[in-house]
Amino acid sequence: MKLLIVDDEEHLVESMKASICWKKVGIDKIMSAYSGKQALGVMEQEAADIVITDVRMPGMNGIELIGEIKKKWPDTVCLLVTGHAEFEYAQEGLRHKVSHYLLKPVKDEELLAAVKQVAGEIQAEQEKLRAYLHSQAMVHRNMPVMRANLLNNLIQGRGWPEGKLSEQLLLYEIPVGVGDRISLILIRAEDHHQHYSSSDMPILGYAIHNIIEEMLADGYKSWSCEDIYGNLLFIINRTPDLITDQQLENLADKMRHVVGQLLHLSLAVILSPSGSFPGCLEELYQRCVATARLHTGYEGDFVVRLSAEPVKTSVHIISPLYSPPLLPHLLEAGNWEAARGKLHEIFAEWRSKYNGSGEHLTEIYYALISAFVYFVHKNGRLLADYRLQDPLTLKGAGEMEYWAMEMLDRLQEEVRTEQSESRHSLVTQIQQYVQLHLPDDVSLQAIADHVYLHPTHVSKVFKRETGETISEYLLRLRMEKAVFLLKDSRYKVYEVAGRLGYKNPTYFIKVFKEHFGVTPQEFRD
């Protein structure tokens, strides 16, 4: 950090430069000037972070100098040095946001304290700026991932308030707005002639995505992601109505041709009709996926354009059963509250859309059984312990929901008990290790290495379970053993210190006295 000292009394400036240890308050370079005009010249050559200036100087006074500095270098912090007679006059500096007023004669300590405070504030501001720039760089670097994640959330039915969604679209620079007319292009690649291995497909998906993005860059506003099934999905903004259905069909055919020629892959391309974003998005996407599924396994590539009116089907699914996060994943992560929320969501949808439908109640039952069986087996338990080996007879949705919640409560309680036992076991291991290695230099890192855990986690668990930190436990143990050893007259004080892991007997005596109020020798006497 750079400091500029300005005063018309040259000897004072040189004295301040030479006699004060500026480095200890973060000043790396000190510059000097003996007039306001000269100070501005120095600033032009190398701007200072902090300026200390006297008020009374020939020509340009200190307040005028600060005014000029603030015009050109608004981030430079200025400190004003003034005598008793000029103090009221110096108040004009308030208009120029002077940081400190120092009254002559200024003591070195007072000057250092003021500069230290200012330097700290500047460093804090610089840190904030660096953190902001870093976060902006991270956002920019991860922008494609965040855009894709947002689109995946929307196609899976996770709604956003309109205002919040608009903010996200703007933040991620997505060329689609609420209310825009859009169409979807869903693309599935097939390697029918087995040119590649299965491990090549992710890289090929990336290549296809880049090829299609280049084709769309010329005249199309698009937004894309890879969905959970491995399909590529592109949203095309058709607002204003300049893009016709025929143009999109020609584009899809060109995609199919180019990818086939460059990568020797077959493409299934599904074109949706248009709709208003975001209301139409989930329905259009589900129609595209269903159509792609119907054509899976067809040899050769093709383009399918969906009709404007969806084909009505008589059976629908309970969508919360299949929308991420899935119930088995919530159980596995131990996210019990979200799992309860998922169950409420499942049964709420059944009541609102399919009330009375035994067909959908059976769908819910088998999905829940599957999730619970997965969790029970994953944790090394038996189905018989939970009566999951035989089908249950449940009379209705209310009884099934009660059974599911009860099962969830039981699983959570058993996991909590296991975690508690695991923490207790960990504390026992730590205590045994400390007791065995008391004569050694027992460190938190050594303990963490012994139990194969991170030091921070070890420290938190021990404190939570015992009510004392590892350091407090170690001190208590050493002091208790010190009392025992001091009662045995065979051991000298320095020998007792060594047996407790204290390499410096003097330090042991100090710690002992702080703990008991007497020295080891006084205790022994």
N, C-alpha and C positions, 0 to 999 in steps of 0.2 A: 504494500500500500504506500502511496506517495503523499508526502507532506510538503506544503509550501509555506514558509515563514516570511511575512512582509512587515518591514519596519524601516523608517528612515534613519534610525540609529544603528549603524552597521555593527558596532561592537556588541550590542544586545543580541542581534540576529546570530552572529558568530558564536557568542557565548551559549545561546540556546541550542545551537547545532552541536557544539562540542561537549557541553557538560551534562546533557540529559540523555539518558539511555532510552532512545526511542524504540529500539528493536523489541523491547519487552512488552510494548503495547501494540505490536504488529506493524510498525512503520519500517519499510525496507529502504526507502530512499527519501532524502531530505533535500529540498531545493530552497533557494533564498532569493529575495528581491528587496530593493531598498527604496522603491517608490511604486505607486499604483500602476504607472505606465510600464515599468519594468516587469511587474508581476504579470500583467496581461501578456507581455512578450513571452515570458516563461511558460505561461499556460498555453499559448499558441503552439509552442514547440513540444511541450509534454504536459498534458493536463494533470493536475494534482487531484487526489481524492479528497484531501482536507487542506483548507487554507486557514492559517492564523494570521490576522492582520491587526495592526494598530489603527486607532481611529484618526488621530491627528497626524497627517503627513503633508508635506508641501505638494502643491498641484492637486492631484486626485486624492481625496481623503479615503479612509477605509470603507465608509459606507457606500461611496460612489463606486469604489473598486468591487465591492460585493455585488452591487447592482449589475455591473458589467459582466461579472463572472456568472451570475445566475441567468443572464440572458443567453450566453453561449454554452455554458456548462451547468445546466440546472441540477445535475446529480452531485456536483461538488458541494461538500459541507463546509460552511464557513464559521469560524470562531472569531469573536471580536474582543480585542484587548483595549481597555479604556481606563482613564484616570478619573478621580473623584469629580473633577470640574466638568468633564464631558459626559457624565453618566446619563443625564437626561437627554442630551443631544444624541447619544448612541441609541436611544430607544427607537429612532427612525429605522434602525436595522431590522426591526420586527417585520417591516414590510417586505424585506428581502429574506425572511425566514432564517435569520442567524440562529445557529444551533446553541451557542454558549456565549455569555458575556463574562469576561474575566477582568477583575479589578486590579489595576497596578498598585503596588508591585506584586507580580504573580509568583507564587511559590512553585518550585519544580513539581512537587507532589500534586498540587492543584491542577497544574497544566497537564501533567501525565494522566491524571484521572479523567479530565475532560476529553483528551484525545483518545484514551482507551475506550471510553463510553461511545464516542462517535465512531471509532474504528469497528467496535463490536456491532453497532447498528448497521454500518455499511456492509460488513461481512454477512450479517443476517439477511439483509436485502439481496445481496449477491447470491447467497445460498437459495433464497426463495426463487430468484430469477432462474438459477441453474436447474432447480427442481422443476420449475414450470416448463423450461425448454426441454428438459429430459422427458417429462411426461408427454409433451406435445410430440417429441420425436418418437416416443413409444407408441402413441396413438397412430401417428402416421405410418410407422413400420408395421403395426398390426391391423391397419385399416381393412385390408382384404378379409382377414379372419373375422373381424367384428361385423363387417357388412354381411358376410356369409352366415354368421351366427344369428343375426337379427332376422334374416330371411328364413332361416330354418325354424326359428321360434314362431314366426307368423304362419308358415305353412302347416305347422303342427298344432295350430289353434290357440296359441298363447296370445291372447288379445292384449293390446296396449291402449290406454286412454289416447284419444286423438291428438291432444296437445303434446303429450309426451312422445308419441310416435313421430310427430312432425319435427320435434327437437332432435330426435335420434337421426332421422333422415337427413336433416341439415348438418348435424355434427359429422356424420360419416360421408357427407358429400354424395349422397345417393340421388341419381337423377329421376326420382319418382316421388310424387307428392300425394298427399291424401286427396282423394277425389279424382285422381288421374285415371284415364282409361288405359287398361293394360291387357296384354296377352301373355300367355306362358308358352315357353318352348322347353319340353322335357326330352332329354337325350339319353339313350342307353346304348352303350357300346358293346358289341359282341365280337369275339374272336372265333368265328365258326371254323376257320381253316387252321386254327392252332399254330399261328405264327409265333406266339409268345407264351411264356410261362405265366402262371397265376401271380407270381411276385412282380411281374412287369406291369400289371394292370394299374396300380396307383400312379406310376410315372406316366403311363399312357393317358390316364384320365387327366393329368396335369397338362399334357401336350395337347389333347383335344380341346381342353378349356381355353388354352392360349390361342389355338387356331381360330376357334369360334369368336373369341373376344376381338381378335384382329379383324375378322369379317364384319362384326357388329360396329366396330369403331367408326366406320364410314357411314354416317347418317342415322345411326340408331342409338337411343338412350336405353341402356340396359343395366341390369343388376342380376348377379348370379350367385349360386352356391352349389355344393354337392350335398344331396339329401342323405338321409340315414340309410337309404337302400343302395347308395353308390351311383344314382342317376345325377346327371348335370341338369340344373334348372336355370333357365334364363327368363327374367321378366323384361318384356319390351314395353316401353312407355309409348302409347299411341296417341297421346295428347300433344298438340291438336291432331285431328283426324287426317293425317297425311299418309299414313301407312295402311295399305289395303291388305285384305286377307290373301289376295293373290301374290302380293309382294312377299309376304311372310312365307307362303308356300314355296315360292321360287327360291327364297333365301334358305329354307330348310333343305330343299333339294340340292342346292349348291354345297351346303355343309356336308351332306351325305357324300357327295361326289368328291370333295376336297379331302376329307378325312380318309375315305377309302383309297384314294390315290396316294396320299402321303404315308399313311400308317397301315394300310391293308386291313382295316377293321370295318365291320358292318355297323351302321348306325340305325337305330330305331328312333325316329323323331316324331314326337307328339305335339301338335299345335292346338292350343285351347282357343275357344272364342274369346271375345273381349269382355271386360267387366270393369267395375269401378273399384279402385284400390282404396282400402285394404279389404273391404267387405266380401269381395268375390274370391279372394286369394285361396283360402283353404279349400273351398268347394272345387274350384278349377284345378287345383293341384291334385286333389284326391281323384278327380276324373281322369287326369293325365296318368297317374300312377296305375289306376285300375285298367286303363287301356293298354299301357305298356305291359302289364302283367298278363293280359289276355294274349298278347302277341309274343310272349317270351318263348324262345325255342324256334321261332320261324327262321328259316335260313334266308340269307340275303338281307339287304337293308330296305327300309321303307319309310314313308312319311304318312302320318295319319292326321287329318284335321277333324277335330271334334265338332259336332253340331252345336248350335246355339242353345238348344233345349236339352237338358240332361235326360238320360233314360231313367225312368222311375223304377226303383227296386223296392220290393216289399219288406226286405229284412235289412236292418241297420245294426251297426255295432255299438257297444258302450265305449265311446271314444276314450274316456279317461283311463280305461284298462290298458290302452296301447300307446298313449301319448307320454313322452318323457317328462319328468323322470318316472320310470316304471317302478311299480311297487317292490319287486325283488331287489332293485338297485337301492331303493330307500332303506329297506331292511338291512341290506349288506353294509350300507354306510352308517347305520345306527341313527338315521335321521327320523326319529320316532314321531315327532310332531308333524313333519311333512307326510309321513306314512298315514297318520290319522286323517290328515287333510285329504289325502288321496282317497281313502275309504269313504269319507263323507262325500267327496266329489262323485265317486262311482255310484253310490246309492242315490244321490240327489238327481243324477242324470236318469237313472232308471225310473224314479218316481215322476220326473217331469215329462219324459218322452215315452216310456214303455210300461207305465204302471199297469200291473196285472199280467204282464207278459212272462209266463214261465220259461219261454225260450231264452229270454235275455237274463233271467235270474239264474238259469243253469250256466249260461256263459260266465256270469260273475263268479258263481261258485267254483267252477273248474279253474278259473284264472287265479282266485284266491288260494285254492288248495295248492296249485302249482307254485305260487310264490312262497307259501309257508313251508312246503316240502323242500324246496330249494334251500331255504335258510336253515332249516333243521338239519338237513344232511351236510350243508356247508360247515356247520358248527359241530359236526361229529356226534350228533344225537340220533335217537331212534324215533321213527314215526309213531310207534306204539305208545311212547311216553306222552304223546299229544293227541292220541286217538285220530291220527291222520291216515292210518292204514286202511280203514274201511269207510265207505261212503256214509255221510251223515244224513239223517232225515230232518230237514229243516222246513218248517211250515210256511214261511214267508220271508219277505225282505227284512222285516224288523228283527226276526229271530236270527237271520243270517248276519245282519249288521252287528247285532249284539255278540254273536259267536266270534266274528272277525276282530272286533275291538277287544274282546276278552283274550283272544289268542295273542294279539299285539301287546297287551299289557303284560301277559305272562312272559313272552319272549324278552320284552324290555327289562323286566324285573330280574330275569335269570342272567341276562347280559350284564346288568348293573352289579349283581352279586359277584359274577366272575371277575369283573373289572376291579371291584373292591378287594377280592381275594388276591388278585394279581398285584395290586398296589401294596397290599400288606406283605406279600412275598418279597416284593422289591425292597421295601423298607428293611425287612429282616436281613436280606442279602447285604444291604448297605451297612447296617449295624455290625454284622459279623465281620465284614471286610475292615471296617474302621477299628474294631476291637483287636483284630489280628495284626493290623499294621500301625498300631498306635506309636511304636518307636520310630516309625518312618515319617517322612514328610508327606502326610496324606493330603492330596489335593482333590478338588472336585472333578478335575479331568481324569485322574487316576481311578476314582470311584466310577465315573461314567464309563470309562473303558472296561472296567471289570464287569459291569452289568449290560454292556453293549447298547447304551442309550445316550442321547444327547445330554450334555451337562445341564442345560436349562430345564429340560424335562425332569431329570433326576432331582434337581433342587426343588422344583415346584411340587412334585409328588411327595417328597420327604416332608416338606413344610406342611402340606395339606393333611398328611396322615398323622404326623407327630406333634404339630403345633410349634416346632422349633426348626431353625435352619440347620443344615449340616454343620456349619461352623460352630453354632451354639452347642450342638450335640457333641462335637469333637472336643470343644473347650470343657464342657461339663464332665465328659469322660476322663479327660486328662487331669482335671482338678481333683476328681474323686480318687483317681489312682495316685495322684501326688500325695494326698492325705494319707493313703494306705502306706506308701513307700516311706514317707517322712517319719512315720511311727516306728519304722525299723531303723535303729541307730547304725546299722552296718553301712547304709548308703549315705554318701556325702551329697550335698545339695546339687552339685554339678552332675553327679551320677544319676540322681533322680531326674534332672532335666533331660539328660541324654536318653533315659529309658522312656520318656514321654514324647520324644521327637523334637525337643528343643535343642538346636545346635548351639545357641547362645544362652548360657546360664543366666546372664544378667537380664535378658528378655524374659526368661522363665520367672525370675524373682519378681519382676515388674508385673507380669500377668497374674501371678499368684496373689500379690498384694492387692491388686485391683479387684480380684475376685473375693478374697477373704478378709481384706483390711489389715493383714499382718504379713510380714515376710516369711518365707519358709523356715528360716532359722528361729524367728520369734515364735512361730507355731510349734516348732519342735521343743523349744525351751519351755 
